[in-house]
Amino acid sequence: MLDAVVARLPVLAVGVAVFVVFLLIAHLVRWAVRRGTRSTRRANVGIVMARLGYFGIVLLGGLISVTIVAPSMTPARLVSLL
């Protein structure tokens, strides 16, 4: 059993790295949307758009990371679990 865990460590590391990349992209998108809508009269719309974009990108990154770590989980199966 320990051998199986050790054998899966590189795949787990790649999954975590992919999720971290998606987190960085989500932070960048949130920052860009907030900065782009800061000077408008409807800054609250920018905050909502930034949060939705951040959540969507993090959710997509999580789904892709789980698919990398557990190849038997397809994106269609993951969405059906939601």
C-alpha positions in Angstrom: 0.0 0.0 0.0 2.8 2.4 0.8 4.3 1.6 -2.6 1.1 2.8 -4.3 1.1 6.0 -2.3 4.7 6.7 -3.2 4.0 5.9 -6.9 1.2 8.5 -6.9 3.2 11.3 -5.4 4.4 12.7 -8.8 0.9 12.8 -10.1 -0.3 14.5 -6.9 2.4 17.1 -7.2 1.4 17.9 -10.8 -2.2 18.2 -9.7 -1.3 20.6 -6.9 1.0 22.6 -9.3 -1.9 22.9 -11.8 -4.2 24.1 -9.1 -1.7 26.7 -7.9 -1.4 28.0 -11.5 -5.1 28.3 -11.8 -5.2 30.2 -8.4 -2.6 32.6 -9.7 -4.6 33.1 -12.9 -7.7 33.7 -10.9 -6.0 36.3 -8.7 -4.7 38.0 -11.9 -8.2 38.1 -13.4 -9.8 39.4 -10.2 -7.2 42.2 -10.0 -7.6 43.1 -13.7 -11.4 43.3 -13.4 -11.3 45.3 -10.3 -8.7 47.7 -11.7 -10.6 48.1 -14.9 -13.9 48.9 -13.3 -12.6 50.9 -10.3 -13.1 54.4 -12.0 -16.5 53.7 -13.3 -19.8 54.7 -11.6 -20.7 51.1 -11.2 -17.8 49.7 -9.2 -20.0 47.2 -7.5 -20.6 45.5 -10.8 -16.9 45.1 -11.2 -16.6 43.5 -7.7 -19.3 41.0 -8.6 -17.7 40.2 -12.0 -14.3 39.8 -10.3 -15.8 37.4 -7.7 -17.6 35.4 -10.3 -14.6 35.2 -12.5 -12.4 34.2 -9.6 -14.8 31.5 -8.5 -15.2 30.1 -12.0 -11.5 29.9 -12.6 -10.8 28.3 -9.3 -13.6 25.8 -9.8 -12.3 24.9 -13.3 -8.8 24.5 -11.8 -10.1 22.2 -9.1 -11.9 20.1 -11.6 -8.9 19.8 -13.8 -6.6 19.0 -10.8 -8.9 16.2 -9.7 -9.0 14.8 -13.2 -5.1 14.8 -13.2 -4.9 13.2 -9.8 -7.6 10.6 -10.3 -7.8 9.8 -14.1 -10.9 7.7 -13.6 -12.8 10.9 -12.7 -13.8 12.5 -16.0 -14.9 16.1 -16.2 -18.5 14.9 -16.9 -18.5 12.8 -13.8 -17.2 15.7 -11.7 -19.8 18.1 -13.0 -22.5 15.5 -12.3 -21.3 15.3 -8.7 -21.8 19.1 -8.3 
